């Protein structure tokens, strides 16, 4: 089981590294073979440590901690929920956003970014009209959901999740930061 976990971690890191390498080649940037070897070695060693059954790098079934980072959000009485909470690898994570709008919103987007340390592991953008029940225009009390599949091999660590939404004119709808430990 430890080997399987380590390999899942390594393949996940390799996939991310392959995407980054392709982008760098497109931009004309090149990494040395020595640097590539160091990255691969670090990834495998970290995967072995992270997956060892005696090392606990995450707390057991702690719910996501959610903070409102908005300074001028148009959504009042904002409620954000994660289901399941805490998120589970191999399951679908559903994020529900609900609140009250004092003005009409006819468009915009919600961007969800999940990071493991400084590495971005998920970046999705949703059209506001597509995720809110009833579509646009959005007025008064509303609720909307967005879902993402979590790979079964995703490392069971604490992730930083940022949810930022803007309206049709680029004004801030919401800003939420969450810290979730995947189970």
N, C-alpha and C positions, 0 to 999 in steps of 0.2 A: 504494500500500500504506500509506503514511503517512496519507493522508486516511482510508482505511478504519479504521486503528487509532485515529485521533483521533475519528472518528465513533463507533466502538464505545465508547471511553472516555466520550465526551460522553453517549451514550444510557444507559450504565450509571449515570453520575452523575445524569442527568435522572430515570431511574426511581427512584433512591434519593431524590432531592429531591422527586419527586411523592408518594412514600409519606410522607415527613416532613411535607410541606405538608398532606396530607390529615389526618394525625394532629393537626397544629397547629390546623387549621380545626375539627376535632371538639372539641378542647380550648378553642376560643375564642381561640387565639393567632393573630395576623396579622402577616406580614412585609411591610415596605414594598416597593413596586415597585423602589425604588432598591437595596435589599438583594438582591432577586431578580436584578436585572441584574448586580450585582457578583458574585454566586455563579456565574451562567452564564458571565460573562466569564472568571473565574478558572478554571473547569472546562475551558473550551475552550483557554485558554492553557496550562494544565498538561497537557492531553491532547496538544497540539502538541509540547511539550517532551518529554514522556514517550515519545512514539512516534517521535521523530526518530531515524533510523538511526545517527547519529553519537554519540548520548547513550546511555550504558549505565548504567541505574539498578539493574541487577541483575547478580549474578555468573552465570557460565555453569555450569549443571548442578550446582549445589551441593546436597548432600542437606539434608534438614530437620534442624535441630538440636533435640533433644528434651531437656527437663529435667523432673525430677520435682519438683513444687511441693507435694506432699502432706506434711502434718505428722503425721497420724494415720491414714494409709490402711490399709484392711483387706486390700488386695491386696498380697501379698508377691511378690518376684521379678517385678515388673511389667515387661512388654515391650510397647512400642508401636511399630508399624510403619506407614508410609505407603506405598501402592502406587498409582501409581508414585511414586518418590522420586528427584528432586523432582517435585511434581505438575505436570501438563501441562494447559494450557487446552484445552477441547474434549473432555477425557477424564473418566472416572469416577475419583474419588479414593476408595480403600478404606482405612479405618483399622482395623487389627487390634490388639486388646488381649488380652493373655494374662497369666496369672499363677497364683498359688496363694492360696486362701482357707482360713483356719483355722476359719471359722465359716460356717454356712449363710446364704445370701442368698435371700430369697423374693420380692424385688421391688426397685424403685428406678428411677433414671433416670440417663442419661448425657447431658450437655449439651455440644455442640460449638459454639464461637463463633470465627469468623474475622474479623479486623479488618485493614483497610488503614489504618495510622495510627490515628486515633481513630474512623474510620467502620466500623461493623459491616456486613460484606458477607454474612455467613452466620450464622444462628443456628438450630440444630436440636436437638431433644430426642428421645432414644430411650428406650424402655422396656427396662430391663436384660434382662428375660426374653425379649424379642423378638430381641435381637442376639447373645445367647450361644447357641452350638450346644448343643442339649439342653434349652434353656429353664430354668425355675426348678423346684425350688430349685437354686442353684448351690453346689457344695461342691468342695473340693480344687482340682485343676488344671483350668483352664478356658481357653477361647478364644472371642472374640466379634468380629464385624465390623460396621461401619457404612459405608455408601457415600453419596457425594454427587456429583452431576454438576457439573463446572466449566464455566461458559459459555465458548465459544470466543473471545468478545470480552473476557474478563476481563483486566485489565491484568497484565502480567508483572512483578510487583513482589514484594517480600518481605512476607509476611502473618504476623501473629501469630495463632496458633491455640491456643485454650484448651480442654482436655477435662477436665470435672469430672464425677465420678460419685458418687451417693449411694445408700445402701441403703434398705430399706423403712422404716426409722425416721429417715432423714435423716442418718445417720452417713456419714462420708467413705469412699468406696470407692477413689477415685483422684483425683489432681490432676496434670495434665500440661500444661506450656506448650511450644509448639513454634514455631519460626520457619522458615517455608518460602518459598523463592523460586520462584514459579510460572514454568514454561517455556512 
